[in-house]
Amino acid sequence: MPAINEPAATKTIIVAEFTVEPFEASAPGPHVLAAIAAAESGANEQVEIEIGPFGTAITGPADQILALVDKVNRAAVNSGASRVSLQISSQ
């Protein structure tokens, strides 16, 4: 596997949008709340979190966002998620 170009990862801004399932009609389930809490744990002056009714977006430097994506996925799965859909795009 080729080495990651760290300087580029630090400067590149990406958006990671995720949706956690299963959906619960009345309120977010523990798997959703855990994923959101993991995302919020990385919020700082460079990382923006946007929580929506059907998904969450985290925006910031690639190195920070990619580390948060790992935390989000682990938190969701460990809390009972049956699926985590993830889309990453660069700005």
Backbone bond lengths (Angstrom), bond angles and torsions (degrees), N, CA, C in turn:
res aa  C-N    CA-C-N  psi(-1)  N-CA   C-N-CA  omega(-1)  CA-C   N-CA-C  phi
1 M - - - 1.437 - - 1.529 108.44 -
2 P 1.339 118.40 131.01 1.454 120.05 -179.36 1.530 111.16 -68.10
3 A 1.318 115.71 152.05 1.465 120.91 178.85 1.522 110.01 -68.94
4 I 1.313 115.73 145.80 1.459 120.99 177.00 1.519 108.24 -78.51
5 N 1.305 115.63 134.85 1.454 121.19 178.12 1.526 107.83 -76.83
6 E 1.324 117.61 92.75 1.462 122.54 -174.56 1.526 113.98 -57.44
7 P 1.350 120.25 -44.28 1.456 117.53 179.15 1.524 112.71 -59.59
8 A 1.324 117.32 -38.85 1.456 120.18 178.26 1.521 110.47 -67.48
9 A 1.334 117.74 -39.98 1.465 121.22 179.84 1.521 111.28 -64.35
10 T 1.314 117.32 -30.59 1.457 120.87 179.57 1.520 110.77 -73.67
11 K 1.330 117.87 -34.21 1.463 122.09 -175.38 1.521 113.22 -90.40
12 T 1.318 118.26 -29.28 1.458 121.98 -177.07 1.526 110.10 -71.18
13 I 1.331 115.72 130.78 1.464 120.95 176.80 1.522 107.62 -96.97
14 I 1.332 116.15 128.69 1.458 120.90 178.00 1.524 110.13 -126.56
15 V 1.325 114.19 160.96 1.455 122.41 174.43 1.521 106.94 -119.80
16 A 1.314 116.65 126.58 1.464 121.73 174.39 1.521 106.79 -113.85
17 E 1.317 116.47 119.01 1.462 121.86 178.71 1.522 107.69 -110.61
18 F 1.329 116.73 131.39 1.453 119.14 -179.71 1.521 111.76 -134.35
19 T 1.313 114.05 149.35 1.457 123.61 175.23 1.515 106.74 -128.00
20 V 1.330 115.84 135.02 1.460 121.78 -177.22 1.524 108.67 -113.96
21 E 1.312 116.42 132.25 1.463 121.91 179.29 1.525 109.85 -120.21
22 P 1.301 119.89 158.47 1.459 127.11 9.24 1.528 112.04 -79.77
23 F 1.330 114.71 153.23 1.454 121.13 175.22 1.518 108.64 -77.73
24 E 1.296 116.24 143.24 1.459 121.64 173.93 1.515 107.25 -120.86
25 A 1.321 116.82 127.60 1.457 122.08 -172.33 1.524 114.28 -63.82
26 S 1.309 118.27 -39.17 1.461 120.27 -171.85 1.522 114.03 -81.10
27 A 1.317 117.95 -38.48 1.464 122.03 -177.20 1.524 108.58 -163.93
28 P 1.328 116.97 159.69 1.471 118.53 177.91 1.528 110.83 -61.23
29 G 1.318 115.86 136.70 1.456 120.69 178.35 1.519 111.11 -76.22
30 P 1.325 116.97 172.72 1.463 120.64 -179.11 1.522 112.89 -61.59
31 H 1.322 117.75 -30.60 1.460 121.86 178.57 1.536 111.17 -67.35
32 V 1.332 116.27 -36.19 1.465 120.96 177.58 1.527 109.99 -72.58
33 L 1.317 116.14 -46.44 1.467 120.54 -179.86 1.523 111.66 -61.12
34 A 1.325 117.02 -37.38 1.469 120.47 178.73 1.521 110.82 -66.26
35 A 1.332 116.97 -40.73 1.466 120.51 179.24 1.527 110.76 -65.37
36 I 1.328 116.88 -42.46 1.462 120.76 178.95 1.528 110.45 -64.82
37 A 1.323 117.14 -42.71 1.468 120.41 178.60 1.527 110.69 -61.31
38 A 1.321 116.86 -39.51 1.470 120.33 178.04 1.525 110.18 -64.08
39 A 1.323 117.06 -42.13 1.464 120.44 177.93 1.524 110.49 -63.47
40 E 1.324 116.18 -45.51 1.466 120.41 -178.11 1.525 112.17 -65.51
41 S 1.321 117.68 -24.58 1.465 120.30 179.56 1.524 112.10 -65.17
42 G 1.322 116.92 -18.29 1.453 120.59 -179.31 1.515 114.14 -101.96
43 A 1.328 116.84 3.46 1.462 119.36 -179.31 1.526 110.29 -65.56
44 N 1.308 115.13 134.85 1.462 121.67 175.80 1.520 107.27 -156.97
45 E 1.314 117.63 -169.09 1.468 119.52 -177.07 1.524 112.81 -67.76
46 Q 1.336 118.34 -14.13 1.467 121.82 178.85 1.525 112.87 -104.36
47 V 1.323 117.49 -16.83 1.464 121.44 -174.69 1.523 109.48 -115.46
48 E 1.323 115.59 123.69 1.463 122.41 -179.20 1.524 109.34 -108.67
49 I 1.322 116.25 135.45 1.466 122.26 178.48 1.523 108.21 -114.02
50 E 1.327 117.09 130.71 1.458 121.86 176.20 1.527 107.79 -125.58
51 I 1.322 115.89 113.76 1.462 121.43 -178.05 1.523 108.36 -99.72
52 G 1.323 115.90 124.48 1.455 121.47 178.87 1.517 110.57 -118.52
53 P 1.321 117.05 175.07 1.465 120.38 -177.39 1.531 114.15 -68.73
54 F 1.338 117.15 -22.94 1.456 120.09 -177.71 1.518 113.69 -121.62
55 G 1.313 116.39 3.16 1.456 119.03 -179.64 1.512 111.38 178.76
56 T 1.309 114.64 173.85 1.459 122.30 -178.83 1.519 108.35 -131.23
57 A 1.330 116.07 141.97 1.461 121.67 177.33 1.523 108.78 -120.19
58 I 1.321 115.63 137.06 1.459 120.94 173.94 1.531 107.01 -123.81
59 T 1.317 115.31 130.95 1.464 121.88 -174.70 1.518 109.54 -126.43
60 G 1.324 115.94 136.50 1.456 119.83 177.53 1.514 111.39 164.89
61 P 1.328 116.18 -167.76 1.468 120.61 179.28 1.536 110.91 -58.72
62 A 1.314 115.77 138.61 1.458 121.62 -174.77 1.522 113.27 -53.30
63 D 1.326 117.64 -43.15 1.460 118.84 -176.94 1.531 111.51 -62.45
64 Q 1.321 116.96 -39.47 1.464 120.16 179.35 1.530 111.56 -72.66
65 I 1.321 116.53 -41.67 1.473 119.95 -177.79 1.523 110.68 -67.84
66 L 1.311 117.73 -41.77 1.468 119.74 179.65 1.526 111.26 -63.83
67 A 1.320 117.95 -36.30 1.467 120.51 175.47 1.525 110.47 -66.75
68 L 1.339 116.85 -39.02 1.468 119.95 178.34 1.524 111.83 -67.15
69 V 1.329 116.88 -36.82 1.469 120.53 178.64 1.529 110.13 -57.88
70 D 1.312 117.09 -40.76 1.463 120.91 177.16 1.534 110.13 -61.09
71 K 1.332 117.22 -46.50 1.468 120.97 179.17 1.528 111.70 -62.05
72 V 1.323 116.24 -43.17 1.467 121.48 -179.75 1.517 110.53 -61.58
73 N 1.323 116.82 -49.26 1.461 120.39 -179.08 1.524 111.87 -61.07
74 R 1.317 116.87 -44.95 1.464 120.64 -179.97 1.531 111.28 -64.15
75 A 1.327 116.72 -43.02 1.463 120.25 -179.98 1.527 111.04 -62.98
76 A 1.322 116.84 -43.85 1.462 120.79 -179.48 1.523 111.51 -63.76
77 V 1.326 116.50 -50.31 1.467 120.63 -177.89 1.524 110.99 -64.54
78 N 1.321 116.90 -43.01 1.465 120.34 -179.92 1.529 113.02 -67.52
79 S 1.335 116.54 -15.83 1.467 120.47 179.90 1.522 112.59 -104.74
80 G 1.344 117.05 9.26 1.457 119.82 172.75 1.516 117.44 106.91
81 A 1.323 118.59 9.86 1.472 119.62 178.75 1.530 110.23 -64.53
82 S 1.324 115.41 139.42 1.461 120.09 175.10 1.525 111.20 -92.23
83 R 1.343 116.03 -17.34 1.467 120.59 179.50 1.521 109.17 -160.88
84 V 1.319 115.60 140.82 1.459 122.02 170.27 1.513 106.18 -126.08
85 S 1.331 115.92 116.56 1.469 120.81 177.64 1.527 107.55 -97.32
86 L 1.311 116.17 132.31 1.457 121.38 -174.29 1.519 110.19 -133.16
87 Q 1.321 115.01 134.30 1.461 120.77 174.06 1.519 107.22 -129.59
88 I 1.333 116.08 129.26 1.458 121.31 179.45 1.524 107.89 -119.60
89 S 1.333 115.40 131.49 1.459 120.62 176.33 1.516 109.63 -136.96
90 S 1.322 115.83 151.38 1.467 119.40 178.16 1.519 108.88 -100.25
91 Q 1.316 114.23 152.28 1.479 119.33 -179.46 1.496 110.29 -102.58
